[in-house]
Structures are given as structure tokens and as C-alpha cells.
Amino acid sequence: MPESAPAVQIEPAERRHAEELAFLAAHDTGPRPPGWRLTPRAVVTFVAGSGGERLRLPEPVDGLPASLEIPAKFVGERGLVERCVVTLAGERGLLLVGEPGTAKSLLSELLAAAVCGTGALTVQGTAGTTEEHLRYGWNYALLLAQGPSAAALAPSPVLTALRAGRIARVEEVTRCLPEVQDSLVSLLSDRRMSVPELAGTAADAGADLTDGTFLARPGFNVIATANLRDRGVSEMSAALKRRFNFEVVPPIGDLDAEVDLVRRQAGTALARHGHALPVDDAVLEALVTAFRDLRTGSSVEGWPVERPTTVMSTAEAVGVTTSLGLQAAYLDVPDPLSLLPGYLLGTVHKDDPDDQGRLLAYWDSAIRHRAEEGARLWKRLYELRHVVGA
């Protein structure tokens, strides 16, 4: 392992961008919603970037640069980020919905890190998630020894966020069973969580506990995510839907923006191995173009493309690019383009074996047309048709 390798694989957003968060707190000293670490304007700037402008501090602050350009961390419409921030400032729950791989979780983490300083108070929704994961459990050794007490309580990340005035994140909320989802209904409307076993124990639990009920501190809120095409989804109740503002996170619309994002994300992954990304821009653009064609059902030229069942997301494109780079770096592959058909086949095979035929049809239509028009790279890709299928 190279000496420059980091001590962890991926740092949480609040550590990875600690300097920017501190800079923005000092740069924008305007009014903040109760419990927030940054102003709403600064939160938007942190997520969506400063548009190439170098921001300047109104006065020097020890340990911080006098000026700093804030890069965009989420590729998408700035208006979407602004609506998310306004929702949170208004103490409404925020539900981010969209296709898999559209960076809903990233956006959720960035918002939480900017608003309250951490995105770690997270519950991963699954069919096995229970009400305890969203409310509380018990340390049974203490419970048996002392009886019900605040010390014996095992709070969920949601209860911890409520008591500390922070953001709780619930990933893939629609994968939880409906009765588990509905444990959030009273929480989002009443901003409190009852623990009947602790009724009358306020003296040993702190001022946020009143007659067995924890009251939310200023700044508490919930950001949830849900995939539009996920399997095993449980429909949300009307009561729970009313307590969230819904924001749809769409796939990246611009080819160049998606190529740039894939390059940066894959490059960061390769840097953890001490390597530069050995995939040139032409190969990267071809890879992202193929993903976009198969995702949308139409080539960039307007030719129809049969869409596979698998969601050909930007996140998958980053994964394939990273794999191309790692194989080229570690196994001395001189031509990363030759690896692309195999990785594309592995991607479309995830959900439906029939998707191999759809990928082969894409090779015989869009890729063949581009090859016939004389593009050398697409000719090379068409020559690799045998990798996809006979």
C-alpha cells in the first residue's frame, strides 16, 4: 500500500469537507434557523458550489484561508437544493425520491453535514427494519439490574437526533414495512417521542424528558430517501406522505456534467490505491454515452434503444470506470476500452438474463451505426461484439 494512502477508505462528509464548513460558517454570519450551524444560503453554497467564485471572509479567522472557492458536490439543479434547504428550515420532513444511483443518499448526507455537523445518525431501511430501529430499544442487562431508566435506554439514531437537535436520515424508507414506517408519523407532526416505561423519571433523564416523553430540540428533522424502481417496496400511508415534502432527484441531464462526475469519482477511488485514473477522456465519454443510451431508451442521435431492466445509473458508471482503472493499473492492461463490453455485460446481467439480448441489440444498432460512420473508437467497440454474445 502506498505511504500516501488514507487511514480510512471514505471519510464522512463533515470530515472530508471540514475546512469548507468552517469557512462558510465564518463567511456568512446571517441569521440561522434554530439549531443550524450554517445559514440556509451557506448550506446551498456548500452543496451546489459557489459557481467558480472565490468567497472572501469579512475578517481574518485563525486556521482558515482568506478566500476559498466552494466546488459543487452534488451535480443537479440548484433549485432542487434550494427547495430541500427551505423544507428543512421550515421543519418539514424531506423525502428524496428517484431512480437508483441518482445520488439521493449523497445529497442527504451533504445536507445533514451542513445543517447539523453530522450525517451519521442514519437508519438503513430494509424488510427487517423494526420499530426499535426508528424509536428505541433497551440495554437488557441494565434494565434487569435497575429497571426502566434513561441509562438503560438504547436510543435509535432518530431518537438521538431528536434529543440533540440534529438531522436523522432514513435510507430507503419504503423498504420498511408500513407499520414500521408509520412510527414516524407522530414523530414528524408532534416533534416528540414517548417512552411510556420512563413516565415519572424526568429527574434522572434531563430537561428534554417530560412525563415519559422526549421533546425535540431545535434543529431536529428527518431526511428520508426512496427508490422509484426498487423491488419489495411498501407503499407509504397517506398520513406519512403528508408529513414529508417530496423532491424528485432526476438523473444527470448533461453528458459533459456526467462524464466529469464519473471522472472525478472514479479518480478519487483510484487515488486511494495510489494510482491516477488510466482511462482517457474518449473511452470515458463512450462509456458514459452507452450508459445514457441504455438508461433513456434512446441514443444521443435519436435512434431507439431497448432499455434493460437494470437501471444504468451514474453510480454504476462510476463503478465500471473504477473497475476499468483498477484492472488497467494492477494487471497491466494496455487498452482499457477492450474491457468495457465485459463490464457492461456484468452490469446488465444483475436483474434479468434477457438483458444480455437487449445489450446485444444495442451493439447491433447504435454501436454499429457509429462504427459505420467511421468513428475509430466505436469501430473498435463493435469489433468486440463477441464479448457481449454470439
Order of alpha helices (4+ residues) and beta strands (2+ residues): alpha-alpha-alpha-beta-beta-alpha-beta-alpha-beta-alpha-beta-alpha-beta-alpha-beta-alpha-alpha-beta-beta-beta-beta-alpha-beta-alpha-alpha-alpha-alpha-alpha-alpha-alpha-alpha
